[in-house]
Amino acid sequence: MAIASEMPLLDDEGRVMAVRCPAAGCGAVVDLIDGRLDRHLVRGQKCRTSGVQVVVAEG
């Protein structure tokens, strides 16, 4: 599980759609699918947080 506290993107109903990846050295804006980070790349390789469940907290 990861905690994302920066830049949540919300839909019209206030649900979190995307967050900035909390992994060190990544920082990509990633879609959330069923509360998990969508697959994404960092430096050309799959980021280690792809598929990890995320809790969004105020930063």
C-alpha positions in Angstrom: 0.0 0.0 0.0 1.2 3.5 -0.8 0.0 6.9 0.4 -0.4 9.7 -2.1 -0.7 13.2 -0.7 0.1 15.4 -3.7 -2.2 16.5 -6.5 -5.2 14.3 -6.5 -7.4 14.8 -9.6 -11.1 14.6 -8.8 -14.1 13.9 -11.0 -17.3 15.9 -10.9 -18.5 13.8 -7.9 -15.4 14.3 -5.9 -13.9 10.9 -6.4 -10.1 10.6 -6.9 -9.3 9.7 -10.5 -5.5 10.2 -10.6 -2.7 11.0 -8.3 1.0 11.8 -8.5 3.0 8.6 -8.0 4.5 8.6 -4.5 7.6 6.4 -5.5 10.9 8.2 -5.1 12.2 9.3 -8.5 8.9 8.8 -10.3 6.3 11.5 -9.7 4.2 10.6 -12.8 0.5 11.5 -12.7 -1.2 8.1 -12.7 -4.8 7.0 -13.1 -6.4 5.1 -10.2 -8.3 1.9 -11.2 -10.3 0.4 -8.4 -8.1 2.2 -5.9 -4.8 1.0 -7.4 -2.2 2.8 -9.4 -2.4 2.0 -13.1 0.7 0.6 -14.8 3.2 3.3 -15.6 6.8 3.7 -16.5 9.8 5.5 -14.9 13.0 5.8 -16.8 11.6 3.4 -19.4 10.8 0.6 -17.0 7.6 -0.4 -15.2 7.4 1.6 -11.9 7.5 -0.5 -8.8 4.3 1.0 -7.5 2.2 -0.1 -10.6 -0.8 -2.0 -9.3 -0.2 -1.0 -5.7 -3.3 0.0 -3.6 -3.3 3.7 -2.8 -4.7 5.7 0.1 -5.1 9.4 -0.7 -4.3 11.7 2.3 -4.1 15.5 2.7 -0.6 16.7 2.5 
